[in-house]
Amino acid sequence: MKASKIASIVYYVLLILSVVVFVLFFCVGFGNQESLPSGLYKSPQFTDLLMYWMYALAAICGVCTVVGAVGAKGGKVDSNMPTWGKVLAKVGLWLFIPVLVVAWFIGDASPLMTGTGLYEDAFWLQLTDAIIYTVYALLGVTAVALIASLTGIFKK
């Protein structure tokens, strides 16, 4: 079986599972809310399932990224690729670390009110902000690269 066929099957399986989890969260669990220990807030019944599914998708994405980077001959790019493509492939790989460092210093570590009380662990609050800002920044770079590619700016 070709790799593209396997990737397509895995994609559709993950998509179907995601739809099932979202339907459970939004349609089944929304009417049957359970109280949190503090009693002040209520969460839908399948909130835990949704959170675990998001963690699983993030882990799958991380593993695929690492495997893809290692499988691409240690970051080496195809010799048939034009020069600008080689540069962009390496920039995309090495852009993550400086963006994460800058996002760490931008992140806010002030305490946050949650459903169970005040959360004051400054390290995890700042790390969460840094990861969210990194995702936003790299998503923006990806969108710009996609638009540039679709418009044909980088054609030979």
N, C-alpha and C positions, 0 to 999 in steps of 0.2 A: 504494500500500500504506500502511495506517495505521501510525503510529509505534508503537502498542502491539503490532501484529503483528510489526513488525521487531524490537522489543525482546524479544518472546517467542522469536523464532527465534534471536536472538543468545544469549539466556539458555540455551536448550537446547543450542546448539552448544558454549558454554563448559562447561556441565554435562557433556556427553558427553566432551569433551576432558579435563576434570578426572578423570572416572572412569577413562579410559584411562591417564592418567599415574599415578594411584594404584594401579591394577591392575599396571602395569609395575613400580612401585616395591616394592609389598608382595608380589606373587606371583612375578614373573619374576626380579627382581634380588636378592631377599633371600637366595636360596640360593647365588648366584654372587658372593661378596664379593671386592672387590679391595682390596689393602693401600694404605694411605696412605704417602707418602714416609718418614715416620718409622718405619713398620713396627710401631708399637705398637697401632694401631687399624685396624679394617676398616670400610668403608662399603659399603652395598648398591650394586649396579651402576648403578642409575638415580637415584642421589642428585642428580647434576648436573641431570638433566632435571626432577626435582621442584623443585629450587631455582629454576631458570630459569622454570618455569611459575608458581611463586609470585610471582616478580618481575614477570612479565608480567601476572598478575592484579592485583597492587598498582598497576602502571602504568595499566592499563585503568580501575581504580577511581578513581585520581587524575585522569585525563583526563576521565572522566564527571562527576566532582564539579565540576571547573572549568567544563566546558561547561554543566553544569546550572545552576551559579550565574550564569554569564554569560547563559545563555538565559532565566533567570528575571528578565529586565529589571534586571540589576544588583543583585539582592537585593530588589527591590520585590516585594511580595506581592499576591495577587489582592484586588481591592476587595470581592468578595463574601464574603471570609473574615471570620469573627468577630474581634473585637479580640484575644482571647486567642490566637487562631491566628496573627495577625500578629506578636505579641510572641514567641511560641514559634519561629516561622520565623526571625526575626532572631537570637534567642538561640542557636539551633542553629548558625547560620553563624558567629557571633562567639565562641562558646564554645571553639573549637579553639585559638586563639592563647594565651589565658591558661592553659589546661590544659597546653599544651605548655611554656610558660615555667615553670610550677610543677613539672612533671615533669622539666624539665632540672635544676632544683636538687635534686630528690629522687634523680635518677639517680646511679648508682655508677660511678666511673671507675677502680676498682682493676683491676690486670691479671687476665687470664683465661687459664686453661690450655685450649688447643685441641688438636686432633689433630696439628698440625704444630709445636706449641711454645707458648711464652708470648706472648700478644697484649697489647701495652702501650700502644697508641694511645689516650690518655685521651679525646680528643675524640669518636672514633667509638664508644667504649664508652659514654660518657655520652649521646650522641645516640641510640644504639640503645635504651638504657634509657628515655629520654624518649619516644621514639616508642611503645614497648611500653606504657608507663604511660598515654600519651594514648589509645591504642586501647582499653585496658581501661576507662578513665574514660568515654570517649564511648560505648562499648558498654553500660556500665551505665546511662548517661543514656537511651540509645535503648531499652533494655529497660524502664525505668520508664515512658517515654513510650508505648511500645507497650501495656503493661499498662493504663495510665491510659486510653488510647484504646479498648481492647477492653472495659473495664468501663463505658464510657459517661460518665465523669466530665465530659468536655468537650462534651457534646451541648448544642445550643442550647436 
